[in-house]
Amino acid sequence: VLPSHVIRTVGEQLAKLPLNDALLVSCSKGIENYTLLRISEILKETLPDLSDERLVILSGPSHAEEVSRGIPTVLVAASTDYLSSQRVQQLFMGPNLRIYTSHDVVGVELGGSLKNVIAIAAGISDGVGCGDNTKAALMTRGMVEITRLGTALGADPITFAGLSGMGDLFVTCMSRHSRNRYLGRQIGKGRRLKTVLNKMIMVAEGVRTTQATIDLATKHHIVMPITQEVYQVLFEKKDPKAAVHDLMSRSPKAEDWG
Amino acid sequence: VLPSHVIRTVGEQLAKLPLNDALLVSCSKGIENYTLLRISEILKETLPDLSDERLVILSGPSHAEEVSRGIPTVLVAASTDYLSSQRVQQLFMGPNLRIYTSHDVVGVELGGSLKNVIAIAAGISDGVGCGDNTKAALMTRGMVEITRLGTALGADPITFAGLSGMGDLFVTCMSRHSRNRYLGRQIGKGRRLKTVLNKMIMVAEGVRTTQATIDLATKHHIVMPITQEVYQVLFEKKDPKAAVHDLMSRSPKAEDWG
């Protein structure tokens, strides 16, 4: 995860090079605040000559430290052009790295970004002292609302049940190394966002993504109750316990992705 | 999880009572070996007067010990009759128990049963010494093949991304209390199935479910590579490391639920 201005600088530098028909593989996650652009959209803005066919998104459950140690890892490579995603599959696949192709650039990019909001929610649940039942419910229902937003933005809903959605959320919520979950846990214990952020060396991208997700949900009229509670806890000093209570006592619903 | 002969005995006892139009709420999971019936199908066999409309499946991420301690828990109640699932929703909902309704009896029942096979796979991955990346990939791709089988059996594919599928798998794979994951971890460390089962007081239902899932996959011609490897490791003394290797080196594929 890189701040969007770094992505813009990289794009501007790349624009000066003779890229010819080289593929551009994006492994970055996030949504730019205010513009609400995905990384690939930022790259296309800074690289006007880059056609969709030459852009491939590589995403999925992959702690870098594990990849570097040769731990078996499985990713998804998405492009609007099947030949490009297949090219990346062929180039990157090896004994410890398996790649699936996907046509769903929007879904794969959004899955990897939006799940950070749910990772914060899972952390808050732990910090408050809720159990595995609560966390599993937040993760599942969180993915439902992300799927709803993603579908409105043009993604294929089933993509969020795949490696860049569920898969990435699994690894984020299981690992002790996740910055977003750490931040959530501190917030759940009653610390203030500013205090927690001041103590962290690396940025928890999910904080920025929560703001961007709320903006996207408002723009596209999508109901996202878990994201809304995370937002209020992070930015409006809402008591995390009250947030859990409010989620539990919403009106009865059907399990429904529509 | 109860062995199917217990379900049959319960059904036979219930058949002697004047049930009138009472609802029957099943909270049990599993697939009967040989007959390959779901719990609700066993109940209908032993209770011939029970109409589909009076049967409700209650499932989802719910360690009983957490429910009993009042930890916030979210479940799904499925029935072919919306009024029946809504009735269960009204009866069971409270400050710490939230219920969603579903029309997908087949999907909700299968999700809660089949995920135990994937929980064993996740345990084996841990036992072998693989990382969080590997486990997250197995969980995600495991749910893809379960979704494929479930769809062939009449379930709605998206149900497996819900509380009784993904949700229940989350809680099983996060908790240290899961018997299926414990069993998988022991197997992954090189212990033999018989030795591990002899040391366990409670049954790991996933062992039986693995056999039933393989039989269902064969009958319906569904490719289930992870379940197949779990089966070979459990019952055919395949080396768990070789199983991971064989999964990683399958031919390149698209991320695809079809």
Chai-1 contact restraints between the chains, C-beta under 6 A:
chainA,res_idxA,chainB,res_idxB,connection_type,confidence,min_distance_angstrom,max_distance_angstrom,comment,restraint_id
A,P61,B,N133,contact,1.0,0.0,6.0,A-B,restraint_1
A,P61,B,A136,contact,1.0,0.0,6.0,A-B,restraint_2
A,P61,B,A137,contact,1.0,0.0,6.0,A-B,restraint_3
A,S62,B,N133,contact,1.0,0.0,6.0,A-B,restraint_4
A,H63,B,N133,contact,1.0,0.0,6.0,A-B,restraint_5
A,E66,B,G131,contact,1.0,0.0,6.0,A-B,restraint_6
A,E66,B,N133,contact,1.0,0.0,6.0,A-B,restraint_7
A,I71,B,G131,contact,1.0,0.0,6.0,A-B,restraint_8
A,I71,B,N133,contact,1.0,0.0,6.0,A-B,restraint_9
A,P72,B,C130,contact,1.0,0.0,6.0,A-B,restraint_10
A,P72,B,T134,contact,1.0,0.0,6.0,A-B,restraint_11
A,P72,B,V244,contact,1.0,0.0,6.0,A-B,restraint_12
A,P72,B,M248,contact,1.0,0.0,6.0,A-B,restraint_13
A,T73,B,N133,contact,1.0,0.0,6.0,A-B,restraint_14
A,V74,B,A137,contact,1.0,0.0,6.0,A-B,restraint_15
A,V76,B,E255,contact,1.0,0.0,6.0,A-B,restraint_16
A,Q89,B,P252,contact,1.0,0.0,6.0,A-B,restraint_17
A,R98,B,M248,contact,1.0,0.0,6.0,A-B,restraint_18
A,Y100,B,K253,contact,1.0,0.0,6.0,A-B,restraint_19
A,Y100,B,E255,contact,1.0,0.0,6.0,A-B,restraint_20
A,T101,B,A254,contact,1.0,0.0,6.0,A-B,restraint_21
A,S102,B,E255,contact,1.0,0.0,6.0,A-B,restraint_22
A,C130,B,P72,contact,1.0,0.0,6.0,A-B,restraint_23
A,G131,B,E66,contact,1.0,0.0,6.0,A-B,restraint_24
A,G131,B,I71,contact,1.0,0.0,6.0,A-B,restraint_25
A,D132,B,V171,contact,1.0,0.0,6.0,A-B,restraint_26
A,D132,B,M174,contact,1.0,0.0,6.0,A-B,restraint_27
A,D132,B,S175,contact,1.0,0.0,6.0,A-B,restraint_28
A,N133,B,P61,contact,1.0,0.0,6.0,A-B,restraint_29
A,N133,B,S62,contact,1.0,0.0,6.0,A-B,restraint_30
A,N133,B,H63,contact,1.0,0.0,6.0,A-B,restraint_31
A,N133,B,E66,contact,1.0,0.0,6.0,A-B,restraint_32
A,N133,B,I71,contact,1.0,0.0,6.0,A-B,restraint_33
A,N133,B,T73,contact,1.0,0.0,6.0,A-B,restraint_34
A,T134,B,I71,contact,1.0,0.0,6.0,A-B,restraint_35
A,T134,B,P72,contact,1.0,0.0,6.0,A-B,restraint_36
A,A136,B,P61,contact,1.0,0.0,6.0,A-B,restraint_37
A,A136,B,G167,contact,1.0,0.0,6.0,A-B,restraint_38
A,A136,B,F170,contact,1.0,0.0,6.0,A-B,restraint_39
A,A136,B,V171,contact,1.0,0.0,6.0,A-B,restraint_40
A,A137,B,P61,contact,1.0,0.0,6.0,A-B,restraint_41
A,A137,B,V74,contact,1.0,0.0,6.0,A-B,restraint_42
A,M139,B,F170,contact,1.0,0.0,6.0,A-B,restraint_43
A,T140,B,L163,contact,1.0,0.0,6.0,A-B,restraint_44
A,T140,B,M166,contact,1.0,0.0,6.0,A-B,restraint_45
A,T140,B,G167,contact,1.0,0.0,6.0,A-B,restraint_46
A,I158,B,W257,contact,1.0,0.0,6.0,A-B,restraint_47
A,A161,B,A161,contact,1.0,0.0,6.0,A-B,restraint_48
A,G162,B,E255,contact,1.0,0.0,6.0,A-B,restraint_49
A,L163,B,T140,contact,1.0,0.0,6.0,A-B,restraint_50
A,M166,B,T140,contact,1.0,0.0,6.0,A-B,restraint_51
A,M166,B,M166,contact,1.0,0.0,6.0,A-B,restraint_52
A,G167,B,A136,contact,1.0,0.0,6.0,A-B,restraint_53
A,G167,B,T140,contact,1.0,0.0,6.0,A-B,restraint_54
A,F170,B,A136,contact,1.0,0.0,6.0,A-B,restraint_55
A,F170,B,M139,contact,1.0,0.0,6.0,A-B,restraint_56
A,V171,B,D132,contact,1.0,0.0,6.0,A-B,restraint_57
A,V171,B,A136,contact,1.0,0.0,6.0,A-B,restraint_58
A,M174,B,D132,contact,1.0,0.0,6.0,A-B,restraint_59
A,S175,B,D132,contact,1.0,0.0,6.0,A-B,restraint_60
A,V244,B,P72,contact,1.0,0.0,6.0,A-B,restraint_61
A,M248,B,P72,contact,1.0,0.0,6.0,A-B,restraint_62
A,M248,B,R98,contact,1.0,0.0,6.0,A-B,restraint_63
A,P252,B,Q89,contact,1.0,0.0,6.0,A-B,restraint_64
A,K253,B,Y100,contact,1.0,0.0,6.0,A-B,restraint_65
A,A254,B,T101,contact,1.0,0.0,6.0,A-B,restraint_66
A,E255,B,V76,contact,1.0,0.0,6.0,A-B,restraint_67
A,E255,B,Y100,contact,1.0,0.0,6.0,A-B,restraint_68
A,E255,B,S102,contact,1.0,0.0,6.0,A-B,restraint_69
A,E255,B,G162,contact,1.0,0.0,6.0,A-B,restraint_70
A,W257,B,I158,contact,1.0,0.0,6.0,A-B,restraint_71
